[in-house]
Amino acid sequence: MAEFYRSVDTCVLGRKTYDLSVSFGMAEGYAGKKNYVFSRTLSKAASPKVNIVSENVRVFAERMRSERGKNIWLVGGAELVAAFLDSGQVDEFVIHVIPKMIGEGIPLIAPRHRDLSLKLLASKQFPDGVVKLHYTVLARGSLN
């Protein structure tokens, strides 16, 4: 995880995910990163180190892509990930599968009808049973 963390310089969270982060003592966001929270209702963050965003996802993503920097980590939640996917602004997924059945939980992506092709770039199994899956998002209709 440390290697991944070093590879990003920007973190994007939904409001519910940010609220949960604040409850865990992370009001200032992720250390050493630019932090953005998408919200239609929040006007001010718990810290001046966190920026509130209410603009269109595509406009925001295109602005971020035009700036110098590393990778952008779309931390979550499910509605935010779905909005970025629906606007074609997700390049890759790095997913850690943790071997614990919980029976319920928050989905990775909000349910919507979408057909998304992924290509596995890498996988890694860790001694504790966690498996990391790294996928690239293929262009719609692409099979390569």
C-alpha positions in Angstrom: 0.0 0.0 0.0 2.9 2.4 0.7 4.0 2.1 -2.9 0.5 3.0 -4.1 0.2 5.9 -1.7 3.5 7.4 -3.0 2.2 7.1 -6.6 -0.7 9.5 -6.0 -0.7 13.2 -5.2 -4.4 14.0 -5.2 -7.2 12.3 -3.3 -10.9 12.7 -4.2 -13.7 11.7 -1.8 -17.4 11.9 -1.7 -19.1 13.7 1.2 -20.1 10.6 3.1 -16.6 9.1 2.8 -15.1 12.4 4.0 -17.6 12.5 6.9 -16.4 9.1 7.9 -12.7 10.1 7.5 -13.4 13.1 9.8 -14.9 10.8 12.4 -11.6 8.7 12.2 -9.6 11.9 12.9 -8.6 12.6 9.3 -10.2 16.1 9.0 -7.2 17.3 7.1 -7.5 14.6 4.5 -4.6 12.4 3.4 -1.2 13.7 4.5 1.0 15.2 1.8 -1.8 15.0 -0.8 -4.2 17.6 -2.4 -7.6 16.6 -1.0 -11.0 17.3 -2.7 -14.4 16.4 -1.4 -17.4 16.3 -3.8 -20.6 17.6 -2.2 -23.8 19.3 -3.1 -24.5 20.2 0.5 -21.2 20.8 2.2 -20.0 24.4 1.9 -17.0 24.2 4.2 -14.6 21.4 5.1 -13.4 20.7 8.6 -9.9 21.8 7.6 -8.6 24.5 5.2 -6.4 21.7 3.7 -9.5 20.1 2.1 -11.2 21.7 -0.9 -15.0 21.3 -1.4 -16.0 20.7 -5.0 -19.5 21.1 -6.5 -18.6 21.3 -10.2 -19.4 18.8 -12.9 -17.3 15.6 -12.5 -16.1 15.8 -16.2 -15.0 19.4 -15.9 -13.2 18.7 -12.6 -11.4 15.6 -14.0 -10.3 17.4 -17.2 -9.0 20.3 -15.1 -7.1 17.9 -12.9 -5.6 16.0 -15.9 -4.4 19.3 -17.3 -2.4 20.1 -14.2 1.0 18.7 -13.4 1.1 15.9 -11.0 1.0 12.2 -10.3 -2.0 10.0 -10.1 -5.4 10.8 -8.7 -6.9 8.4 -6.1 -10.6 8.2 -6.2 -11.0 7.2 -2.6 -14.8 6.8 -2.8 -17.7 6.4 -2.2 -19.9 4.4 -4.5 -21.9 7.3 -6.0 -18.7 9.3 -6.7 -17.0 6.3 -8.4 -20.2 5.8 -10.5 -20.2 9.5 -11.5 -16.6 9.3 -12.6 -17.2 6.1 -14.5 -20.3 7.4 -16.2 -18.4 10.4 -17.4 -15.5 8.3 -18.7 -13.0 9.6 -16.2 -11.6 6.3 -14.6 -8.5 4.9 -16.1 -7.6 2.1 -13.7 -8.9 0.2 -10.7 -6.6 -1.1 -8.0 -8.8 -3.3 -5.8 -7.8 -5.2 -2.7 -9.9 -8.2 -1.9 -9.9 -8.9 1.8 -10.8 -12.4 2.8 -13.6 -11.7 5.2 -17.3 -12.3 4.4 -19.4 -9.5 6.0 -22.8 -10.2 4.5 -23.5 -6.6 3.8 -21.7 -3.4 3.2 -21.3 -0.4 0.9 -20.9 -1.3 -2.8 -17.7 -0.3 -4.6 -19.8 1.4 -7.3 -23.4 2.6 -7.1 -25.6 0.3 -9.1 -26.4 1.5 -12.6 -26.7 -0.1 -15.9 -23.3 0.0 -17.5 -21.1 -2.3 -19.5 -17.5 -1.8 -18.7 -14.6 -3.9 -20.0 -11.5 -4.3 -17.8 -8.1 -5.8 -18.6 -6.1 -7.3 -15.8 -2.7 -5.7 -15.6 -1.4 -7.4 -12.5 -2.4 -9.4 -9.4 -0.6 -10.0 -6.2 -1.4 -12.3 -3.3 -0.2 -11.3 0.2 0.6 -13.6 3.1 -2.5 -12.6 5.0 -4.7 -13.7 2.1 -5.4 -10.3 0.7 -5.3 -10.2 -3.1 -4.5 -7.0 -5.1 -6.1 -6.7 -8.5 -4.9 -4.0 -10.9 -7.1 -3.4 -14.0 -7.1 -0.9 -16.8 -10.5 0.4 -18.0 -10.8 -0.3 -21.7 -12.5 2.1 -24.1 -16.2 1.2 -24.6 -16.4 -1.5 -27.2 -12.6 -2.3 -27.0 -11.5 -5.8 -26.4 -7.7 -5.1 -26.2 
